[in-house]
Amino acid sequence: MTAPRRLVIHLRDDARPVYSIPDWAVDEIREALPDGWEVVVPDAPADGRGDGGDDLPPAVLDAVRDAEVYLGYGVPAAVLHAAPGLKWAHTASAGVGGSLRDEIAHSDVVLTNAAGVYAEPMADTVLAMMLHFARGLDFAVRAQADRRWDKAPFDDAESPIRELNEATVGIVGLGGIGRAVAHRASALGMTVVASRRGGGDGPDGVEVFHGEDALDQLLPRADFLVVTVPLTAETEGLIGARELAMLPEGAVVINVARGAVLDERALIDALRSGRLRGAGLDVFAREPLPDDSPLWTLPNVLVTPHVSGASHRFWRRQTELIVQNIRRYAAGGPLRNTVDKKAGY
């Protein structure tokens, strides 16, 4: 008798319950497979923090030895070593920086990611951060904590309070997240400009800059700078002191990409100088953010603990992507969200 082809799901019992795969999602994945396949869900906790953990419990290593497909948070090198017959690996994270080691980068294993799955809630978070600073909610929250009825920051002739429809948002990286941000900003009447590495146009109404000077064209126009690029060798340290100095006075910086894309020391200096209105940060160079980081106490900084993608609809979108790719894989077709291993996303 021919042994069944094996798909391993290592996405259960994550320390963050919202990211632990529910039973209904496992059932839908199993039902999408053609005859002759088995689904194995090891009795071992997953770890989806960052781009996924490096260590794998023995139960997972045992399960993947005969696996053809692996679904997990990240693709640790140990999976490649333990699964010589692996052909397709899917990471339920959007970032793949932690997975692109030599083992998978130089293998024939097809790697897919969850780019786009997180876009809607992340774009909502970006919008909330823009409104936080545009409408002075930072002033209101501090006053409330002190039980102060303080209208001064709103009534002052030099008040930074503004309407979003008079502002321009500059989006660095026009992938799934950037497009979702652009959609929301355009609906609110904002001017939207964006930079992207590849060619092609953006959504209707979005002015897109390409080429080596794309960022230099975008920055002077960005009242709100939204960073959504993946972390690669090219984007590490992309936004530093020079770039921050090119922003209009009173600009707001929002980073929901990866902490290493933004020079935190340069940002802290710019925030302390008063030249920037503020910064909304969901990601940091070190996570958790160290206790002694000035970002905790700067009054013009909004810190969220890498949760911009949190949503109860996460598994609906993730499962739909996986199921669609299972059907494509079974038919020998190209998979959605295939990672360009050289580009890093």
C-alpha positions as a Markdown table, in Angstrom:
| # | Residue | x | y | z |
|---|---|---|---|---|
| 1 | Met | 0.0 | 0.0 | 0.0 |
| 2 | Thr | 1.3 | 3.5 | -0.9 |
| 3 | Ala | 2.0 | 5.7 | 2.1 |
| 4 | Pro | -0.2 | 8.8 | 2.2 |
| 5 | Arg | 1.3 | 12.1 | 1.3 |
| 6 | Arg | 1.7 | 14.2 | 4.4 |
| 7 | Leu | 0.8 | 17.8 | 5.3 |
| 8 | Val | 2.0 | 19.0 | 8.7 |
| 9 | Ile | 0.3 | 21.9 | 10.6 |
| 10 | His | 2.4 | 23.4 | 13.3 |
| 11 | Leu | 0.2 | 26.3 | 14.2 |
| 12 | Arg | -1.6 | 25.1 | 17.3 |
| 13 | Asp | -1.4 | 26.3 | 21.0 |
| 14 | Asp | 0.4 | 29.5 | 20.2 |
| 15 | Ala | 1.1 | 31.6 | 23.3 |
| 16 | Arg | -1.1 | 34.2 | 21.8 |
| 17 | Pro | -4.5 | 32.5 | 21.7 |
| 18 | Val | -5.8 | 34.6 | 18.7 |
| 19 | Tyr | -3.0 | 33.1 | 16.6 |
| 20 | Ser | -3.6 | 29.5 | 17.5 |
| 21 | Ile | -5.3 | 27.7 | 14.6 |
| 22 | Pro | -8.9 | 26.8 | 15.4 |
| 23 | Asp | -10.3 | 23.3 | 14.8 |
| 24 | Trp | -12.6 | 24.6 | 12.0 |
| 25 | Ala | -9.5 | 25.8 | 10.1 |
| 26 | Val | -7.8 | 22.4 | 10.4 |
| 27 | Asp | -11.0 | 20.8 | 9.2 |
| 28 | Glu | -11.2 | 23.1 | 6.1 |
| 29 | Ile | -7.6 | 22.4 | 5.2 |
| 30 | Arg | -8.1 | 18.6 | 5.6 |
| 31 | Glu | -11.3 | 18.8 | 3.4 |
| 32 | Ala | -9.4 | 20.7 | 0.7 |
| 33 | Leu | -6.8 | 18.0 | 0.2 |
| 34 | Pro | -7.5 | 15.3 | -2.5 |
| 35 | Asp | -7.6 | 11.6 | -1.7 |
| 36 | Gly | -4.3 | 10.1 | -0.6 |
| 37 | Trp | -3.3 | 12.8 | 1.8 |
| 38 | Glu | -3.1 | 12.9 | 5.6 |
| 39 | Val | -3.0 | 15.9 | 7.9 |
| 40 | Val | -0.8 | 15.7 | 11.0 |
| 41 | Val | -1.1 | 18.3 | 13.8 |
| 42 | Pro | 1.7 | 17.6 | 16.3 |
| 43 | Asp | 1.0 | 18.0 | 20.0 |
| 44 | Ala | 3.4 | 20.8 | 20.4 |
| 45 | Pro | 3.0 | 24.6 | 20.9 |
| 46 | Ala | 3.7 | 26.9 | 18.1 |
| 47 | Asp | 5.5 | 30.3 | 18.4 |
| 48 | Gly | 4.5 | 32.9 | 16.0 |
| 49 | Arg | 6.2 | 35.9 | 17.6 |
| 50 | Gly | 8.3 | 37.8 | 15.1 |
| 51 | Asp | 8.7 | 35.7 | 12.0 |
| 52 | Gly | 8.5 | 32.5 | 13.9 |
| 53 | Gly | 10.8 | 30.6 | 16.3 |
| 54 | Asp | 14.0 | 28.7 | 15.5 |
| 55 | Asp | 13.5 | 25.7 | 17.8 |
| 56 | Leu | 11.2 | 22.9 | 17.0 |
| 57 | Pro | 9.9 | 20.4 | 19.6 |
| 58 | Pro | 10.7 | 16.7 | 19.0 |
| 59 | Ala | 7.1 | 16.0 | 18.1 |
| 60 | Val | 7.2 | 18.4 | 15.2 |
| 61 | Leu | 10.5 | 17.0 | 14.0 |
| 62 | Asp | 9.1 | 13.5 | 14.1 |
| 63 | Ala | 6.0 | 14.7 | 12.1 |
| 64 | Val | 7.9 | 16.4 | 9.4 |
| 65 | Arg | 10.2 | 13.6 | 8.5 |
| 66 | Asp | 7.8 | 12.3 | 5.9 |
| 67 | Ala | 6.1 | 15.6 | 5.1 |
| 68 | Glu | 5.6 | 17.0 | 1.7 |
| 69 | Val | 4.0 | 20.3 | 2.9 |
| 70 | Tyr | 4.7 | 22.2 | 6.1 |
| 71 | Leu | 2.5 | 25.0 | 7.6 |
| 72 | Gly | 4.0 | 26.9 | 10.5 |
| 73 | Tyr | 5.1 | 30.2 | 11.8 |
| 74 | Gly | 8.4 | 30.7 | 9.9 |
| 75 | Val | 10.3 | 27.8 | 8.5 |
| 76 | Pro | 13.2 | 26.8 | 10.8 |
| 77 | Ala | 16.2 | 25.3 | 9.3 |
| 78 | Ala | 15.5 | 22.1 | 11.3 |
| 79 | Val | 12.4 | 21.5 | 9.1 |
| 80 | Leu | 14.6 | 21.4 | 6.0 |
| 81 | His | 17.1 | 19.1 | 7.7 |
| 82 | Ala | 14.4 | 16.7 | 9.0 |
| 83 | Ala | 12.1 | 16.7 | 5.9 |
| 84 | Pro | 14.1 | 15.6 | 2.8 |
| 85 | Gly | 10.9 | 15.3 | 0.8 |
| 86 | Leu | 9.5 | 18.7 | 1.6 |
| 87 | Lys | 8.3 | 20.6 | -1.5 |
| 88 | Trp | 6.2 | 23.4 | -0.2 |
| 89 | Ala | 6.4 | 25.4 | 3.1 |
| 90 | His | 4.0 | 28.1 | 4.1 |
| 91 | Thr | 4.7 | 30.6 | 6.9 |
| 92 | Ala | 1.6 | 32.1 | 8.5 |
| 93 | Ser | 3.6 | 35.3 | 9.2 |
| 94 | Ala | 3.9 | 38.0 | 6.6 |
| 95 | Gly | 7.6 | 38.6 | 7.2 |
| 96 | Val | 10.1 | 35.9 | 6.1 |
| 97 | Gly | 13.4 | 37.4 | 7.2 |
| 98 | Gly | 13.8 | 34.7 | 9.9 |
| 99 | Ser | 13.2 | 31.9 | 7.4 |
| 100 | Leu | 15.5 | 32.9 | 4.5 |
| 101 | Arg | 18.6 | 31.1 | 5.7 |
| 102 | Asp | 20.9 | 29.4 | 3.3 |
| 103 | Glu | 19.0 | 26.1 | 3.8 |
| 104 | Ile | 15.8 | 27.3 | 2.2 |
| 105 | Ala | 17.2 | 30.1 | 0.1 |
| 106 | His | 19.2 | 27.6 | -1.9 |
| 107 | Ser | 16.7 | 24.7 | -1.8 |
| 108 | Asp | 13.9 | 23.8 | -4.3 |
| 109 | Val | 11.3 | 24.1 | -1.6 |
| 110 | Val | 8.6 | 26.6 | -2.6 |
| 111 | Leu | 8.1 | 29.2 | 0.2 |
| 112 | Thr | 4.8 | 31.1 | 0.6 |
| 113 | Asn | 3.9 | 33.6 | 3.2 |
| 114 | Ala | 0.8 | 35.4 | 4.6 |
| 115 | Ala | 1.4 | 38.8 | 3.0 |
| 116 | Gly | -2.0 | 40.5 | 2.7 |
| 117 | Val | -3.6 | 38.4 | 5.5 |
| 118 | Tyr | -2.7 | 41.1 | 8.0 |
| 119 | Ala | -3.3 | 44.1 | 5.8 |
| 120 | Glu | -6.8 | 45.1 | 6.9 |
| 121 | Pro | -6.3 | 45.3 | 10.7 |
| 122 | Met | -2.8 | 46.9 | 10.2 |
| 123 | Ala | -4.3 | 49.6 | 8.0 |
| 124 | Asp | -6.9 | 50.2 | 10.6 |
| 125 | Thr | -4.1 | 50.7 | 13.2 |
| 126 | Val | -2.3 | 53.1 | 10.9 |
| 127 | Leu | -5.5 | 55.1 | 10.5 |
| 128 | Ala | -6.0 | 55.2 | 14.3 |
| 129 | Met | -2.5 | 56.4 | 14.8 |
| 130 | Met | -3.0 | 59.2 | 12.2 |
| 131 | Leu | -6.2 | 60.3 | 14.0 |
| 132 | His | -4.5 | 60.1 | 17.4 |
| 133 | Phe | -2.1 | 62.9 | 16.4 |
| 134 | Ala | -4.3 | 64.8 | 14.0 |
| 135 | Arg | -7.1 | 65.2 | 16.5 |
| 136 | Gly | -4.9 | 65.6 | 19.6 |
| 137 | Leu | -5.9 | 62.5 | 21.4 |
| 138 | Asp | -2.4 | 62.3 | 22.8 |
| 139 | Phe | -3.1 | 65.6 | 24.6 |
| 140 | Ala | -6.5 | 64.4 | 25.8 |
| 141 | Val | -5.2 | 61.0 | 27.2 |
| 142 | Arg | -2.5 | 62.8 | 29.2 |
| 143 | Ala | -4.9 | 65.3 | 30.6 |
| 144 | Gln | -7.4 | 62.6 | 31.5 |
| 145 | Ala | -4.7 | 60.7 | 33.4 |
| 146 | Asp | -4.1 | 63.9 | 35.5 |
| 147 | Arg | -7.8 | 64.8 | 35.7 |
| 148 | Arg | -7.2 | 68.1 | 33.9 |
| 149 | Trp | -9.8 | 69.9 | 31.8 |
| 150 | Asp | -7.2 | 71.3 | 29.4 |
| 151 | Lys | -8.4 | 72.9 | 26.1 |
| 152 | Ala | -5.1 | 74.8 | 25.6 |
| 153 | Pro | -3.5 | 72.4 | 23.2 |
| 154 | Phe | -6.6 | 72.5 | 21.0 |
| 155 | Asp | -7.3 | 76.3 | 21.2 |
| 156 | Asp | -3.8 | 77.6 | 20.8 |
| 157 | Ala | -3.1 | 79.6 | 17.6 |
| 158 | Glu | -0.1 | 77.2 | 16.9 |
| 159 | Ser | -2.1 | 74.1 | 17.7 |
| 160 | Pro | -1.0 | 71.0 | 15.7 |
| 161 | Ile | -4.6 | 69.8 | 15.4 |
| 162 | Arg | -5.6 | 69.3 | 11.8 |
| 163 | Glu | -8.1 | 67.7 | 9.5 |
| 164 | Leu | -7.0 | 64.6 | 7.7 |
| 165 | Asn | -8.4 | 65.7 | 4.4 |
| 166 | Glu | -5.9 | 68.6 | 4.2 |
| 167 | Ala | -2.9 | 66.3 | 4.7 |
| 168 | Thr | -0.8 | 64.1 | 2.5 |
| 169 | Val | 0.2 | 60.6 | 3.5 |
| 170 | Gly | 3.4 | 59.1 | 2.1 |
| 171 | Ile | 3.5 | 55.3 | 2.1 |
| 172 | Val | 6.8 | 53.6 | 1.8 |
| 173 | Gly | 6.1 | 50.2 | 0.3 |
| 174 | Leu | 2.9 | 49.7 | -1.7 |
| 175 | Gly | 2.2 | 46.0 | -1.0 |
| 176 | Gly | -0.9 | 44.7 | 0.6 |
| 177 | Ile | -0.7 | 46.8 | 3.7 |
| 178 | Gly | 0.3 | 49.9 | 1.8 |
| 179 | Arg | -2.6 | 49.5 | -0.5 |
| 180 | Ala | -5.1 | 49.0 | 2.4 |
| 181 | Val | -3.7 | 52.2 | 4.0 |
| 182 | Ala | -4.0 | 54.1 | 0.6 |
| 183 | His | -7.7 | 52.9 | 0.3 |
| 184 | Arg | -8.6 | 54.3 | 3.7 |
| 185 | Ala | -6.7 | 57.5 | 3.3 |
| 186 | Ser | -8.2 | 58.2 | -0.1 |
| 187 | Ala | -11.7 | 57.6 | 1.2 |
| 188 | Leu | -11.0 | 60.3 | 3.8 |
| 189 | Gly | -10.0 | 62.8 | 1.2 |
| 190 | Met | -6.3 | 62.7 | 1.9 |
| 191 | Thr | -3.6 | 63.1 | -0.9 |
| 192 | Val | -1.7 | 59.8 | -1.2 |
| 193 | Val | 1.8 | 59.3 | -2.5 |
| 194 | Ala | 3.8 | 56.1 | -2.4 |
| 195 | Ser | 7.1 | 54.5 | -3.3 |
| 196 | Arg | 7.5 | 51.0 | -4.5 |
| 197 | Arg | 10.5 | 48.9 | -5.5 |
| 198 | Gly | 8.9 | 47.3 | -8.6 |
| 199 | Gly | 7.3 | 49.0 | -11.6 |
| 200 | Gly | 3.6 | 49.5 | -12.3 |
| 201 | Asp | 1.0 | 51.9 | -11.1 |
| 202 | Gly | -0.8 | 52.0 | -7.8 |
| 203 | Pro | -4.5 | 52.2 | -6.9 |
| 204 | Asp | -6.5 | 54.9 | -8.5 |
| 205 | Gly | -5.7 | 58.3 | -7.1 |
| 206 | Val | -2.3 | 57.3 | -5.7 |
| 207 | Glu | 0.9 | 58.9 | -7.1 |
| 208 | Val | 3.6 | 56.3 | -7.2 |
| 209 | Phe | 7.4 | 57.0 | -7.3 |
| 210 | His | 9.9 | 54.5 | -8.6 |
| 211 | Gly | 13.6 | 54.3 | -8.9 |
| 212 | Glu | 16.5 | 55.3 | -6.7 |
| 213 | Asp | 15.2 | 58.8 | -5.9 |
| 214 | Ala | 11.6 | 57.6 | -5.1 |
| 215 | Leu | 12.0 | 58.2 | -1.4 |
| 216 | Asp | 13.5 | 61.6 | -1.9 |
| 217 | Gln | 10.5 | 62.6 | -4.0 |
| 218 | Leu | 8.1 | 61.3 | -1.4 |
| 219 | Leu | 9.5 | 62.5 | 1.9 |
| 220 | Pro | 9.1 | 66.3 | 1.5 |
| 221 | Arg | 5.4 | 65.8 | 0.8 |
| 222 | Ala | 4.6 | 63.4 | 3.6 |
| 223 | Asp | 2.6 | 64.9 | 6.5 |
| 224 | Phe | 2.2 | 61.3 | 7.6 |
| 225 | Leu | 5.0 | 58.9 | 6.7 |
| 226 | Val | 3.8 | 55.3 | 6.9 |
| 227 | Val | 6.4 | 52.6 | 6.7 |
| 228 | Thr | 5.1 | 49.2 | 5.4 |
| 229 | Val | 8.1 | 47.7 | 3.6 |
| 230 | Pro | 9.4 | 44.2 | 4.4 |
| 231 | Leu | 12.7 | 44.0 | 6.2 |
| 232 | Thr | 15.5 | 43.1 | 3.7 |
| 233 | Ala | 19.1 | 43.9 | 3.3 |
| 234 | Glu | 18.0 | 46.9 | 1.2 |
| 235 | Thr | 15.5 | 48.3 | 3.6 |
| 236 | Glu | 17.4 | 47.9 | 6.9 |
| 237 | Gly | 18.0 | 51.4 | 8.2 |
| 238 | Leu | 16.1 | 52.8 | 5.2 |
| 239 | Ile | 14.7 | 55.7 | 7.3 |
| 240 | Gly | 17.5 | 57.6 | 9.1 |
| 241 | Ala | 18.4 | 61.1 | 10.2 |
| 242 | Arg | 18.7 | 62.3 | 6.6 |
| 243 | Glu | 15.3 | 61.0 | 5.6 |
| 244 | Leu | 13.6 | 62.3 | 8.7 |
| 245 | Ala | 15.1 | 65.8 | 8.1 |
| 246 | Met | 13.4 | 65.8 | 4.7 |
| 247 | Leu | 9.9 | 65.5 | 6.1 |
| 248 | Pro | 7.7 | 68.6 | 6.5 |
| 249 | Glu | 7.8 | 70.3 | 9.9 |
| 250 | Gly | 5.1 | 68.8 | 12.1 |
| 251 | Ala | 5.1 | 65.4 | 10.3 |
| 252 | Val | 4.1 | 62.2 | 11.9 |
| 253 | Val | 6.0 | 58.9 | 11.4 |
| 254 | Ile | 4.2 | 55.6 | 11.6 |
| 255 | Asn | 6.0 | 52.3 | 11.5 |
| 256 | Val | 4.1 | 49.0 | 11.2 |
| 257 | Ala | 6.8 | 47.2 | 9.2 |
| 258 | Arg | 9.9 | 46.1 | 11.2 |
| 259 | Gly | 11.8 | 48.0 | 13.7 |
| 260 | Ala | 15.1 | 47.7 | 11.9 |
| 261 | Val | 13.8 | 49.7 | 8.9 |
| 262 | Leu | 13.8 | 52.9 | 11.0 |
| 263 | Asp | 16.8 | 54.4 | 12.9 |
| 264 | Glu | 15.3 | 54.7 | 16.4 |
| 265 | Arg | 18.1 | 57.0 | 17.7 |
| 266 | Ala | 17.6 | 59.4 | 14.8 |
| 267 | Leu | 13.8 | 59.3 | 15.4 |
| 268 | Ile | 14.2 | 60.0 | 19.1 |
| 269 | Asp | 16.4 | 63.0 | 18.3 |
| 270 | Ala | 13.9 | 64.3 | 15.8 |
| 271 | Leu | 11.0 | 63.9 | 18.2 |
| 272 | Arg | 12.9 | 65.6 | 21.0 |
| 273 | Ser | 13.8 | 68.6 | 18.8 |
| 274 | Gly | 10.1 | 69.3 | 18.4 |
| 275 | Arg | 10.3 | 69.3 | 14.6 |
| 276 | Leu | 8.1 | 66.2 | 14.3 |
| 277 | Arg | 4.6 | 66.1 | 15.6 |
| 278 | Gly | 4.9 | 62.6 | 16.7 |
| 279 | Ala | 5.4 | 58.9 | 16.0 |
| 280 | Gly | 3.2 | 55.9 | 16.1 |
| 281 | Leu | 5.3 | 52.7 | 16.5 |
| 282 | Asp | 4.1 | 49.1 | 16.5 |
| 283 | Val | 7.6 | 47.6 | 15.9 |
| 284 | Phe | 11.0 | 48.2 | 17.4 |
| 285 | Ala | 14.7 | 47.3 | 16.9 |
| 286 | Arg | 14.5 | 45.2 | 20.1 |
| 287 | Glu | 11.3 | 43.5 | 21.2 |
| 288 | Pro | 10.0 | 43.8 | 23.9 |
| 289 | Leu | 11.0 | 47.4 | 23.9 |
| 290 | Pro | 13.6 | 47.8 | 26.6 |
| 291 | Asp | 12.5 | 49.5 | 29.9 |
| 292 | Asp | 15.1 | 52.2 | 29.4 |
| 293 | Ser | 14.1 | 53.2 | 25.9 |
| 294 | Pro | 13.2 | 56.9 | 25.7 |
| 295 | Leu | 10.3 | 55.9 | 23.4 |
| 296 | Trp | 8.3 | 54.9 | 26.5 |
| 297 | Thr | 8.3 | 58.4 | 28.0 |
| 298 | Leu | 8.4 | 60.8 | 25.0 |
| 299 | Pro | 5.0 | 62.6 | 25.1 |
| 300 | Asn | 4.7 | 62.6 | 21.3 |
| 301 | Val | 5.1 | 58.8 | 20.9 |
| 302 | Leu | 2.4 | 56.2 | 20.7 |
| 303 | Val | 3.7 | 52.7 | 21.5 |
| 304 | Thr | 1.8 | 49.5 | 20.6 |
| 305 | Pro | 3.5 | 46.1 | 21.3 |
| 306 | His | 3.6 | 44.7 | 17.8 |
| 307 | Val | -0.1 | 44.0 | 17.6 |
| 308 | Ser | -1.2 | 46.0 | 14.6 |
| 309 | Gly | -2.2 | 42.9 | 12.8 |
| 310 | Ala | -4.3 | 41.4 | 15.6 |
| 311 | Ser | -7.9 | 40.5 | 14.5 |
| 312 | His | -10.4 | 37.8 | 15.1 |
| 313 | Arg | -10.8 | 37.6 | 11.3 |
| 314 | Phe | -7.2 | 36.5 | 11.0 |
| 315 | Trp | -7.9 | 32.8 | 10.6 |
| 316 | Arg | -10.6 | 33.3 | 8.1 |
| 317 | Arg | -8.3 | 35.0 | 5.7 |
| 318 | Gln | -5.3 | 32.8 | 6.5 |
| 319 | Thr | -7.4 | 29.6 | 5.9 |
| 320 | Glu | -8.8 | 30.9 | 2.6 |
| 321 | Leu | -5.2 | 31.5 | 1.4 |
| 322 | Ile | -4.0 | 28.1 | 2.5 |
| 323 | Val | -7.0 | 26.3 | 1.0 |
| 324 | Gln | -6.7 | 28.1 | -2.3 |
| 325 | Asn | -3.0 | 27.2 | -2.5 |
| 326 | Ile | -3.7 | 23.6 | -1.6 |
| 327 | Arg | -6.0 | 23.4 | -4.6 |
| 328 | Arg | -3.4 | 25.1 | -6.8 |
| 329 | Tyr | -0.7 | 22.8 | -5.5 |
| 330 | Ala | -2.8 | 19.7 | -6.2 |
| 331 | Ala | -3.4 | 20.9 | -9.7 |
| 332 | Gly | 0.2 | 21.7 | -10.3 |
| 333 | Gly | -0.4 | 25.4 | -10.6 |
| 334 | Pro | 1.5 | 28.5 | -9.3 |
| 335 | Leu | 0.9 | 29.3 | -5.7 |
| 336 | Arg | -0.3 | 32.6 | -4.3 |
| 337 | Asn | 2.2 | 34.6 | -2.2 |
| 338 | Thr | 5.2 | 32.8 | -3.4 |
| 339 | Val | 8.3 | 34.4 | -1.9 |
| 340 | Asp | 11.0 | 35.7 | -4.1 |
| 341 | Lys | 13.9 | 34.3 | -2.1 |
| 342 | Lys | 16.4 | 36.7 | -3.6 |
| 343 | Ala | 14.3 | 39.8 | -2.9 |
| 344 | Gly | 13.4 | 38.6 | 0.5 |
| 345 | Tyr | 9.6 | 38.9 | 0.3 |
